[in-house]
Amino acid sequence: MSETPKNPSPADLDRMSDADLVRLGTEMDEVDVRFRENRWPEGVTTRAEKRAARTVTIWFALSAVLALAFAVIYIAWPWEYRGEGEDGYWLYMVYTPLLGVTIGLSILFLGFGAVQFTKKFVPEEISVQTRHDGPSDEADRRTIVAELNDSWKTSTLGRRKVMGGLLGAGVGLIGLSAILPLGGMIKNPWKRGELTVAGDGTLHTTGWTLASSSRPDGLPAEKVYLGRDTGKVFPDGHPPAGEGRLVRIHVEDLAAGGLESVFPLPENDLGDFEAHMHSIHGVRNAVMLIRFRPEDAARVIKRKGQEEFNYGDLYAYSKICTHLACPTSLYEQQTQRFLCPCHQSQFNALEYAKPIFGPAARALPQLPIAVDSEGYLVANGDFIEPVGPAFWERRS
Ligand code: FES
């Protein structure tokens, strides 16, 4: 071991070995190494060392396998909602717990492995250092690199390829698991599914599209009632057969000056509690049904192309704000304005719900309505423009 110069020049530093640089670094940092001992004798591999290596390897392997299982479950598991009693209900039920268990255990086992590795392979050392201020100079930087190299070598991780590989795999897969869930936010907005009471999955449709005479799926228009949400819940989660949550609204149900939120209620779904819940949860479905007082109805200005959309003094406007899709559910009867609580957009209820204040730039779409032979309110077709905020493909 050569003598360590006190103030080494770059040429001195080039000549020094890693061990010299480590010693120089500890001296310059005023680190006093009181005790240092390798865990295992150098040059021979004892059975105890092999056993220790096996233990650490098993923890890292388990961590990697569980992280991989998390990724596979996240991507391939049949996670779509299934009601109790339906095929695949239990697979659906265990999806979230499985994700939690696999990623939780993976992180736990990685931690166990790291602790075991440190205790069994990193040399024991007791050092004392005095603190000092100021930035590090060149010699400091070089010596710290040498110290890190020294740690790497003495930890023996470099030559324990399987253990190192599994540690890397565990860390890598856990990192991947952290960003994988972001994949759930990636959605193809043009991909059409089956047209249901929640729309077909694209931004152009809603549950009311079922009533359109030109449905995107080519099927004939269905009769879709305006459904009132009764708020019914069942303590055991099992509604009796035929017991629905939405009910039809009769033309005489709403008092003059009143407003009510309504949801699409297809004739085929009357009394189907689950279908009603899908309708209520359809993100573009909510509509404000309003009955103007006669003096207000006389002042209504209709939009070109929507002259026949109302039924008498009953008007139906989308409740989804055209700014950023909050519910515009505040109706100020005195000023005849709909207010959106999110960014204070205001819409004139008497002039086809056009925006008159705030960031919203488009009127709330109006739903054409009519009354059937029994006096119930029904959709007389679909909205003639997309509901909600702007998106690239919309033309209006
Ligand atoms: S979402 Fe309605 S004003 Fe912004």
Residues whose N, C-alpha, C, O or C-beta is under 5 A from the ligand:
A	BS01	FES	C321 H323 L324 A325 C326 C340 C342 H343 Q344 S345
